[in-house]
Amino acid sequence: MKAYMKTHRGLVREQNEDTICVAEPLYVLADGMGGHQAGEVASALAARTLCETLRDMQPSADALTRGYLAANSAVFARQKEDETLSGMGTTMTALWEDQEYVFVGQIGDSRAYLYRDGKLHQITEDQSMVGEMLRAGAITEEQARSHPYRNVITQAVGTEERLSPVVTRILKTPGDIWLLCSDGLTDMARDEEIAAVLADCPPAAAAEELVHLALQHGGTDNVSVLLLEVKA
């Protein structure tokens, strides 16, 4: 895969707590949370631990799950050691490829999308309070976009001792474009807007354009995108 990435602190936040890690064939995007730079510490530590844990392993769902558990243990232990980091955590979405498949790991509400044959497919499900309400039919997609609890996530790396990552295996197809992104993009831009950018721009330009789109719509959060192109 060929990777293109772009991150921006946004127009409101004072610092960028997102982390992007590219360690081919593993690609990771994490969105940290916590005060006094704790979110930045959490996202960087989780992404680094995942990459180091999986460095010499063959891609598989079980191995990716073990990597997430190792990252969770590292972040949880760090916040217990340093009271200034208490309560920190991070989302983490990862894509790990082998010759035939990609394995997508998910904790939190940073998303993975697949753009294939001109259509955008959301592969991950938001692990958030609003995501659960939406899947239950309690609210509409339009209501979800402005719901006061839309940023309350139900799982994060490092906040609890136990973690239940979701891992999905999908067959690779030449020409596929994968998008990993923080909610700084998806809270600002609708799926149809994201799809239009991917339709109109090559991946290198699309990464820049997607961040620009989020900033145009207000840029209220850090925004990070990682685009991955499966070679034709």
C-alpha positions as a Markdown table, in Angstrom:
| # | Residue | x | y | z |
|---|---|---|---|---|
| 1 | Met | 0.0 | 0.0 | 0.0 |
| 2 | Lys | 1.0 | 3.6 | -0.6 |
| 3 | Ala | 0.3 | 5.9 | 2.4 |
| 4 | Tyr | -0.6 | 9.6 | 2.4 |
| 5 | Met | -1.2 | 11.4 | 5.7 |
| 6 | Lys | -2.1 | 14.8 | 7.0 |
| 7 | Thr | -2.8 | 16.0 | 10.5 |
| 8 | His | -3.7 | 19.5 | 11.9 |
| 9 | Arg | -4.5 | 20.7 | 15.4 |
| 10 | Gly | -7.6 | 22.5 | 14.1 |
| 11 | Leu | -8.8 | 26.0 | 14.6 |
| 12 | Val | -9.8 | 25.7 | 18.3 |
| 13 | Arg | -7.5 | 23.3 | 20.1 |
| 14 | Glu | -4.1 | 24.5 | 21.5 |
| 15 | Gln | -2.4 | 21.2 | 20.8 |
| 16 | Asn | -2.7 | 18.2 | 18.6 |
| 17 | Glu | -3.3 | 15.0 | 20.5 |
| 18 | Asp | -3.7 | 12.8 | 17.4 |
| 19 | Thr | -0.9 | 10.3 | 16.4 |
| 20 | Ile | -0.3 | 8.7 | 13.1 |
| 21 | Cys | 2.1 | 5.8 | 12.9 |
| 22 | Val | 3.2 | 4.1 | 9.6 |
| 23 | Ala | 5.2 | 0.9 | 10.1 |
| 24 | Glu | 4.5 | -1.0 | 6.8 |
| 25 | Pro | 2.5 | -3.1 | 6.6 |
| 26 | Leu | 0.9 | -1.7 | 9.7 |
| 27 | Tyr | -0.9 | 1.7 | 9.7 |
| 28 | Val | -2.3 | 3.3 | 12.9 |
| 29 | Leu | -4.3 | 6.4 | 13.8 |
| 30 | Ala | -5.0 | 7.3 | 17.4 |
| 31 | Asp | -6.9 | 10.2 | 18.9 |
| 32 | Gly | -5.9 | 10.9 | 22.5 |
| 33 | Met | -7.9 | 12.4 | 25.3 |
| 34 | Gly | -7.0 | 13.8 | 28.7 |
| 35 | Gly | -5.8 | 17.1 | 30.1 |
| 36 | His | -2.3 | 18.7 | 30.3 |
| 37 | Gln | -0.9 | 16.9 | 27.2 |
| 38 | Ala | -2.1 | 13.5 | 28.6 |
| 39 | Gly | -4.0 | 12.8 | 25.4 |
| 40 | Glu | -0.9 | 13.3 | 23.3 |
| 41 | Val | 1.0 | 10.9 | 25.6 |
| 42 | Ala | -1.7 | 8.3 | 25.4 |
| 43 | Ser | -2.1 | 8.3 | 21.6 |
| 44 | Ala | 1.7 | 8.2 | 21.0 |
| 45 | Leu | 2.3 | 5.5 | 23.6 |
| 46 | Ala | -0.6 | 3.3 | 22.3 |
| 47 | Ala | 0.4 | 3.6 | 18.6 |
| 48 | Arg | 4.1 | 3.0 | 19.4 |
| 49 | Thr | 3.4 | -0.1 | 21.6 |
| 50 | Leu | 1.1 | -1.6 | 18.9 |
| 51 | Cys | 3.7 | -1.1 | 16.2 |
| 52 | Glu | 6.5 | -2.6 | 18.4 |
| 53 | Thr | 4.4 | -5.5 | 19.5 |
| 54 | Leu | 3.5 | -6.5 | 16.0 |
| 55 | Arg | 6.8 | -5.8 | 14.4 |
| 56 | Asp | 7.9 | -9.4 | 13.8 |
| 57 | Met | 4.5 | -11.0 | 13.6 |
| 58 | Gln | 2.5 | -12.3 | 10.7 |
| 59 | Pro | -0.7 | -10.4 | 10.1 |
| 60 | Ser | -3.7 | -12.1 | 11.8 |
| 61 | Ala | -6.8 | -11.2 | 13.8 |
| 62 | Asp | -5.5 | -12.9 | 16.9 |
| 63 | Ala | -2.1 | -11.1 | 16.7 |
| 64 | Leu | -3.8 | -7.7 | 16.2 |
| 65 | Thr | -6.0 | -8.3 | 19.2 |
| 66 | Arg | -2.9 | -9.1 | 21.3 |
| 67 | Gly | -1.3 | -5.9 | 20.1 |
| 68 | Tyr | -4.2 | -3.9 | 21.2 |
| 69 | Leu | -4.2 | -5.6 | 24.6 |
| 70 | Ala | -0.5 | -4.8 | 24.9 |
| 71 | Ala | -1.1 | -1.1 | 24.0 |
| 72 | Asn | -3.9 | -1.0 | 26.6 |
| 73 | Ser | -1.7 | -2.4 | 29.3 |
| 74 | Ala | 1.1 | 0.1 | 28.5 |
| 75 | Val | -1.2 | 3.2 | 28.6 |
| 76 | Phe | -3.1 | 2.0 | 31.7 |
| 77 | Ala | 0.2 | 1.4 | 33.6 |
| 78 | Arg | 1.6 | 4.7 | 32.5 |
| 79 | Gln | -1.4 | 6.7 | 33.8 |
| 80 | Lys | -1.2 | 4.8 | 37.1 |
| 81 | Glu | 2.5 | 5.7 | 37.5 |
| 82 | Asp | 2.1 | 9.4 | 36.9 |
| 83 | Glu | -0.9 | 11.2 | 38.5 |
| 84 | Thr | -0.6 | 14.1 | 36.1 |
| 85 | Leu | -1.7 | 11.6 | 33.4 |
| 86 | Ser | -4.6 | 10.1 | 35.4 |
| 87 | Gly | -7.6 | 9.3 | 33.3 |
| 88 | Met | -5.8 | 9.6 | 29.9 |
| 89 | Gly | -6.8 | 7.3 | 27.1 |
| 90 | Thr | -7.0 | 7.2 | 23.3 |
| 91 | Thr | -9.0 | 5.8 | 20.4 |
| 92 | Met | -7.0 | 3.6 | 18.1 |
| 93 | Thr | -7.8 | 2.4 | 14.6 |
| 94 | Ala | -5.3 | 0.2 | 12.8 |
| 95 | Leu | -5.0 | -1.5 | 9.4 |
| 96 | Trp | -2.6 | -4.4 | 9.0 |
| 97 | Glu | -2.2 | -5.9 | 5.6 |
| 98 | Asp | -0.9 | -9.2 | 4.2 |
| 99 | Gln | -0.8 | -10.5 | 0.6 |
| 100 | Glu | -4.5 | -11.2 | 0.4 |
| 101 | Tyr | -6.3 | -9.4 | 3.3 |
| 102 | Val | -6.4 | -6.4 | 5.5 |
| 103 | Phe | -7.1 | -6.7 | 9.2 |
| 104 | Val | -8.8 | -3.6 | 10.7 |
| 105 | Gly | -8.7 | -3.0 | 14.4 |
| 106 | Gln | -10.9 | -0.6 | 16.3 |
| 107 | Ile | -11.3 | 1.0 | 19.7 |
| 108 | Gly | -13.2 | 4.2 | 20.1 |
| 109 | Asp | -14.7 | 6.4 | 17.4 |
| 110 | Ser | -11.9 | 7.0 | 15.0 |
| 111 | Arg | -13.1 | 5.4 | 11.8 |
| 112 | Ala | -11.9 | 3.2 | 8.9 |
| 113 | Tyr | -13.6 | 3.7 | 5.6 |
| 114 | Leu | -13.1 | 1.7 | 2.3 |
| 115 | Tyr | -13.6 | 3.5 | -1.0 |
| 116 | Arg | -14.2 | 0.9 | -3.6 |
| 117 | Asp | -15.7 | 1.2 | -7.1 |
| 118 | Gly | -16.8 | 4.7 | -6.5 |
| 119 | Lys | -18.6 | 4.0 | -3.2 |
| 120 | Leu | -17.6 | 4.8 | 0.4 |
| 121 | His | -18.2 | 2.2 | 3.0 |
| 122 | Gln | -17.8 | 2.7 | 6.7 |
| 123 | Ile | -16.1 | -0.4 | 8.0 |
| 124 | Thr | -15.8 | 0.4 | 11.7 |
| 125 | Glu | -18.7 | 1.1 | 14.0 |
| 126 | Asp | -18.3 | 4.0 | 16.4 |
| 127 | Gln | -17.8 | 2.7 | 20.0 |
| 128 | Ser | -19.7 | 5.7 | 21.4 |
| 129 | Met | -22.9 | 6.4 | 23.3 |
| 130 | Val | -24.4 | 8.1 | 20.2 |
| 131 | Gly | -23.2 | 5.3 | 18.0 |
| 132 | Glu | -25.1 | 2.8 | 20.2 |
| 133 | Met | -28.2 | 5.0 | 20.1 |
| 134 | Leu | -28.0 | 5.3 | 16.4 |
| 135 | Arg | -27.7 | 1.5 | 15.8 |
| 136 | Ala | -30.6 | 0.9 | 18.1 |
| 137 | Gly | -32.8 | 3.3 | 16.1 |
| 138 | Ala | -33.3 | 5.7 | 19.0 |
| 139 | Ile | -32.0 | 8.6 | 17.0 |
| 140 | Thr | -31.5 | 9.5 | 13.4 |
| 141 | Glu | -28.1 | 10.2 | 11.7 |
| 142 | Glu | -29.0 | 13.9 | 11.6 |
| 143 | Gln | -29.7 | 13.9 | 15.3 |
| 144 | Ala | -26.5 | 12.1 | 16.0 |
| 145 | Arg | -24.4 | 14.8 | 14.3 |
| 146 | Ser | -25.5 | 17.4 | 16.9 |
| 147 | His | -26.2 | 15.2 | 19.9 |
| 148 | Pro | -24.6 | 16.6 | 23.2 |
| 149 | Tyr | -23.1 | 13.1 | 23.9 |
| 150 | Arg | -21.7 | 12.5 | 20.4 |
| 151 | Asn | -18.1 | 12.6 | 21.8 |
| 152 | Val | -18.7 | 10.2 | 24.7 |
| 153 | Ile | -16.9 | 7.0 | 23.7 |
| 154 | Thr | -17.7 | 3.6 | 25.3 |
| 155 | Gln | -14.2 | 2.1 | 24.9 |
| 156 | Ala | -10.8 | 3.7 | 24.9 |
| 157 | Val | -7.2 | 2.3 | 25.1 |
| 158 | Gly | -5.7 | 2.8 | 28.5 |
| 159 | Thr | -8.7 | 3.9 | 30.6 |
| 160 | Glu | -9.6 | 0.4 | 32.0 |
| 161 | Glu | -7.6 | -2.8 | 32.7 |
| 162 | Arg | -9.7 | -4.8 | 30.3 |
| 163 | Leu | -10.3 | -4.1 | 26.6 |
| 164 | Ser | -12.4 | -5.7 | 23.8 |
| 165 | Pro | -11.0 | -4.7 | 20.4 |
| 166 | Val | -13.0 | -5.3 | 17.3 |
| 167 | Val | -11.0 | -6.8 | 14.4 |
| 168 | Thr | -12.4 | -7.3 | 10.9 |
| 169 | Arg | -10.8 | -9.1 | 8.0 |
| 170 | Ile | -11.5 | -7.9 | 4.4 |
| 171 | Leu | -10.1 | -9.2 | 1.1 |
| 172 | Lys | -7.9 | -6.7 | -0.7 |
| 173 | Thr | -8.8 | -5.5 | -4.1 |
| 174 | Pro | -6.5 | -3.6 | -6.4 |
| 175 | Gly | -7.4 | 0.1 | -6.6 |
| 176 | Asp | -9.0 | 0.1 | -3.1 |
| 177 | Ile | -8.5 | 3.3 | -1.1 |
| 178 | Trp | -8.7 | 3.0 | 2.7 |
| 179 | Leu | -9.2 | 6.0 | 4.9 |
| 180 | Leu | -8.4 | 6.1 | 8.6 |
| 181 | Cys | -9.5 | 9.3 | 10.3 |
| 182 | Ser | -10.1 | 10.9 | 13.6 |
| 183 | Asp | -13.5 | 12.4 | 14.6 |
| 184 | Gly | -12.1 | 15.8 | 13.8 |
| 185 | Leu | -13.0 | 14.9 | 10.2 |
| 186 | Thr | -16.2 | 13.0 | 10.6 |
| 187 | Asp | -17.8 | 15.5 | 13.0 |
| 188 | Met | -17.2 | 18.2 | 10.5 |
| 189 | Ala | -17.8 | 16.5 | 7.2 |
| 190 | Arg | -20.6 | 14.2 | 6.0 |
| 191 | Asp | -19.8 | 10.9 | 4.3 |
| 192 | Glu | -21.0 | 12.2 | 1.0 |
| 193 | Glu | -18.6 | 15.1 | 1.2 |
| 194 | Ile | -15.7 | 12.7 | 2.0 |
| 195 | Ala | -16.7 | 10.4 | -0.9 |
| 196 | Ala | -16.8 | 13.4 | -3.3 |
| 197 | Val | -13.2 | 14.4 | -2.3 |
| 198 | Leu | -12.0 | 10.8 | -2.9 |
| 199 | Ala | -13.8 | 10.7 | -6.3 |
| 200 | Asp | -12.3 | 14.0 | -7.4 |
| 201 | Cys | -8.8 | 13.9 | -6.1 |
| 202 | Pro | -5.8 | 11.5 | -6.2 |
| 203 | Pro | -5.0 | 10.2 | -2.7 |
| 204 | Ala | -2.0 | 12.5 | -2.1 |
| 205 | Ala | -4.2 | 15.6 | -2.9 |
| 206 | Ala | -7.2 | 14.0 | -1.1 |
| 207 | Ala | -5.4 | 13.9 | 2.3 |
| 208 | Glu | -4.8 | 17.6 | 2.1 |
| 209 | Glu | -8.3 | 18.3 | 0.8 |
| 210 | Leu | -10.1 | 16.3 | 3.5 |
| 211 | Val | -8.3 | 18.2 | 6.3 |
| 212 | His | -9.1 | 21.5 | 4.5 |
| 213 | Leu | -12.7 | 20.4 | 4.4 |
| 214 | Ala | -12.8 | 19.9 | 8.1 |
| 215 | Leu | -11.2 | 23.3 | 8.7 |
| 216 | Gln | -13.7 | 24.9 | 6.3 |
| 217 | His | -16.5 | 23.5 | 8.4 |
| 218 | Gly | -15.2 | 24.9 | 11.7 |
| 219 | Gly | -12.2 | 22.8 | 12.6 |
| 220 | Thr | -13.3 | 22.4 | 16.2 |
| 221 | Asp | -11.0 | 19.4 | 16.9 |
| 222 | Asn | -7.7 | 18.0 | 15.9 |
| 223 | Val | -8.1 | 16.4 | 12.5 |
| 224 | Ser | -6.1 | 13.6 | 11.1 |
| 225 | Val | -6.4 | 11.5 | 8.0 |
| 226 | Leu | -4.4 | 8.5 | 6.7 |
| 227 | Leu | -5.1 | 7.4 | 3.2 |
| 228 | Leu | -3.9 | 4.0 | 1.9 |
| 229 | Glu | -3.9 | 3.0 | -1.7 |
| 230 | Val | -3.9 | -0.6 | -2.7 |
| 231 | Lys | -1.7 | -0.9 | -5.8 |
| 232 | Ala | -3.5 | -1.8 | -9.0 |
